[in-house]
Amino acid sequence: MKQVGILGASGYTGQELLKLLKKHGGVEVVMLNSRTYEGQKVSELYPDFEDDEIYTNYTFEQINALKPDLIFSALPHRVSMDAIEQLDDSIKIIDLSADYRFKDTKKYEAIYDREHVDTAHSAVYGLPELHQAEIKQARLVANPGCYATACILAAYPIQEQASHIILDCKSGWSGAGKDSAYAKDPTIIKDNLVAYNITRHRHKYEIEQFIKTPLSFTPHVIDTFQGMMCTAHILLNKGITPEETLELYEDFYKDSPFVRVSNDIPQIRHTQNTNFCHIGGFEIDESNQLVVISTIDNLIKGASGQAVENMNLMLGFEPATGLN
């Protein structure tokens, strides 16, 4: 039995992690750090949670003495890095913030307006469909952003055949976090659709590390708690049929257990509460524009589920353990 812990356990991501880890079967959760809710039962904050776990607030000295096999850091951007620097090098880490997602730390500093002070550690980008072998050997994994996950999976196989890619994304409001305006005032999003950061969202630059074709990215928040859709408008630079495109994607993802490719048009409801990404559509219009649609659950494949998938690879479990 492997021992794991969570830093920042009281947020939506931390709570989804706890739910997944409780049903995993191969791990024991030995730490649920939350400075705000220390000593309180998880069920007091999340009434649908039925077990008796209590939020902890261990010091880093105490955490290192516990010697867990792996720590999930679900702390905010710019905070996670400070915590990771204080963890013993024997502990494997999955960071769910953006602090280690960029190979170019200067890019991170420009986008997140914070100096990247941790020069001792580098991370593997934790998208298993691209980096499974590296994740298995990693000590530190940077869990991808939710929009980045949906967009990279939608566009990666076809990028060499494209001259420009437009990524039009819709997300449930949980992606903004437990302290967001949407959580505090649900009327903001009720019967509404909100576009934001329409040309310079942070995930655009995360996506551009892997999609080298020029791209545009606009996110929207929709009136649902969790779930995400990326509609990719791909301007093709050569002739390719829908059938050939489908075959290209099927071949690329043939060894990816959590990606399902089909001609069907994916729906958010079919990937909610799962770690799957559905990719489909594959229609080409008269202007040689291909439309590919991907859906994920922003809290699971876009965050906590993908983190468990990465943990499975790092600790020697089968990738789907605890996720089916």
N, C-alpha and C positions, 0 to 999 in steps of 0.2 A: 504494500500500500504506500503510494507516494503522498507526501505532505505538501500542501499548497496554501497560500495565503493571498489576501486581496488588500491592497492599499486603496483607499477611496471607495469603500465597499457600499456606501449608502446611496450612491447615485443610481440612475436607471441601468447603466452599464454594469456596475457592481452587483446590483440585484439580479440581473439576468445571468451573470456569471455564477452567482451562488446557486441559483436554481439549476443550472446545467451541471455544476460540479456535484451537487447533492445526488443527482441520479447517475453519475458517471460510473461508479462502482470500483474504480481503481485509485481514487484519490481521497484523502481526508483533508478537510478545510480546517486549518489550525489557527487561522488569524483572519479577522474581519475588521480591519482598522477603519475607524471613522472618528475623527476628532470631535465632530459636532454631536454625534449620537453615542458616544462611549457609554457602556453600561446598559443601554436600552436594548430591548428585544427587537429583532428585525421585524417581527409581526406588528409592533407598534407603529412602524413607519409604513409597512406594506401589509395591510390586514389580510390579503389573500395568501400570505406566506404562513404555513401551518406549523413549522418546526420551532424549536426553542433557542435557536442561535442568538447570541448577544454580540453587539458591536464591541470591539476591543479598541485600544489605543496604545499598543505596544511602542516602546522606544525602539530606535534602530539597534541599539545594543541588545535589547531583548529579542528582537527579530533575528538578529545574527546568531544569538545563542540558541534559538529554536532550530536553526539550520533546516528550514524547509527546502524541499527540492526545487520549488519554483514559486515565484511571486508574480502576481498580476498587478500592475500599477494602473489603476483607473483614476489617477489623479489628473487635475487639469493641466493643460499645456503650460509650460514654464514653471510648473511646480514639480512635475514628475521627475525631471532631470535631477533636481536637487536631492530627491529621495533616492534615486537609483545610485547616485554617487556614494551614498552611505551604506549600501548593502554589500555584504561580503561577496567576493568574487566566486565563491563556491555555489552561490544561489543563482539559478537560471531565472531570467526575467522576461516577461512579455509586457511591453509598454503600450497602453491603449491611447496615449496622448500622441501629439504630433512631434514630440521632442527629438525623436531619432528617425523620422521618416525620410529625411533628406540626406543624401550622401554629401551634398555641398552644404556645409554648415552656414556659409555666408547667405545662401538662398533662404535657409530657415530663419536666420536673423532678420533678413529684410521682410519676410512675410509675417513673422510672428513678433517682430519688434522686441526681441530679447536676445541677449548674448548667449551663444552656445558655449557654456563654460566647461562641459564635460569633454575633455580631450582624450580621456583614457579609454573610452568605450565606443565601439562602433556596432551598428546593428544590421541584421539581415531584415530586409523588407518582407513582412510576413504575409505575402499573398501565395498560398500553397500551389495554386495553378501555375505559377511561374518559378517558384523558388523552393520547391519541396526538399530537394537534397541539401541545400544550404541551411534551411530551417532545422533539419534534423541534427546538424552539427553545431548550431548556434548556442551561445550563452545568452545573448540579448536579441530579442526579436521586436521590431517595430510593427505593431498591428496597423493595417491600413485604415484610412478613413472610409466612412460608409459610401459617400459619393464616389470616391476614388475606386473602391471595389467594384461597384456596379458599372462604372464607366470603362475602366480598364478591361474588365471581362467582356464588355460589349464590343470594344473597338480593337483590342490587341491583335486578333488573328487577321484582320483585314487592312491594317494601317498601311502596308506597303502598296496596296492597290488604290489608295485614296490620296486626293490632293487637299482636302479639307474635311474636318469632322466637326459637326455641331452636336453638342451634348445637352439635351433638354431634360432636366431632372426634377422629379417630384418626390418629396419625403414626408413621412409622418412627423408630427411636431415633437416627438420624443427625442429626435436628433438634436434639438436645441438644449436639452438638459432639464434637470429637475428645478433649476432656479430661473428658467426662461420666462419671458412674458407670457408665452402660450400656456405654461403650466400654472402660472399665477392667475391668469385671466382667460379662461377658455373661450370667451365671447370673441376674442380677437380673430380666432381661426374658424369659428363656427360658420358653416355655409360660406366659406371663403377660400381663396387661393392667394398666397402671398409670394411674390418674387422678391429676391434680395441679393445683394452683392452680385449684380447681374453680369458683370464682366470680369471681376477680380476676386472671386471667392478663393479661399486658401487651397481648397482641394484641386482647383484648376492646375496649380503649379505642382502639386503632388502627382497628378495624372500625367503631366508633361514629362516626367522622368521616364515614363514607359511608352507613352504614345508620342512618337516623334513627328507625326503629321501635324501641320498647323491645326489648332482646334479652338473652338469657342465653347464656353460652358456657362449655363445659367441654372441656378437652383431655385426651387419653389417649395413652400410648405403647404401641405394639404390638410384637410379636416379629417385626419385619422391619427391614432396614436403612434402606430409603427407600421413600417412598410415603405418601399422605395421603388420607383420606376425610372429607368434611364431610356429615353428615346434618342437613339444615335442616328443623325442624318449624315450619311457618309457620301461625299462627292467623289465618285470613282474616276480614276485617271486612265482606266483601260476597260475593255469589254469583259464582263463576267456575268454569267447567268445566275438567277436565284438558286437554281439547283446546284451549281458549282460552289456558290457561297455557302449553302447549307452543308455541303460535303466538306468544305474547308474548315468550318467550325466544328463539325462532328469529329473530324480527324484531330484537330488541335486539342479538343477537350476529352478525347476518348479515355484518358487515364485520370480524369478529374472526377472523383466520386460525388462532388456537390454541385456540379454544373450539368444541367439538363438542356439539351439543344433540340429544337423541333421547329416545324413550320408554323405551329400555332402562335398566336399573339399572346404573350404572357400577361397575367393579371397579378396585381399586388396580393390579392387574397390567397393565391396559390403558394406564395412563399412566406407569408406571415407566419411567425412562430416556428420557422424552420431555418436550417443552415444552408438551404439550397439557393442557387442562382438559376433562374430560368432565362434562356436566351432564345428569341424567336422573331417572327415577322418575315425578314429576308425578302422584302419586296423592293423592286427597282422601278423607278418611274421613267417618264419620257426624257428627263434631263440627265439620265444615268446617275440618279441619286438612290443609293441603297438605304433602306430604313431597317435598323436592327433594334430590338427592344430587349432590355434585361430588367428583371425584377429581383429584389432581395428583401429581406427583413433588415432594416437599418440597425436594429439593436442586436441581431444575431449574426448573420453572415457579414453584416457591416460593422460588427464590434465584438460582442461577447462570444458568439458561436465560433467565429473565425479564430478568436483567441484560444478557445478550447481545442479547436482543430490544430492550431500551432502547438499547443501544449502536448497534444497526443503525439505529434511528430518528435518533439524535443525529448519526451520522456519514454518513448518506445512503445506507445499504445498504437493500435490500429487507428487510422485517421478519423473514422466515423464513431469511435467509442463515445457514448454519452450524447450523441447528436442525432440519432435516428428517431 
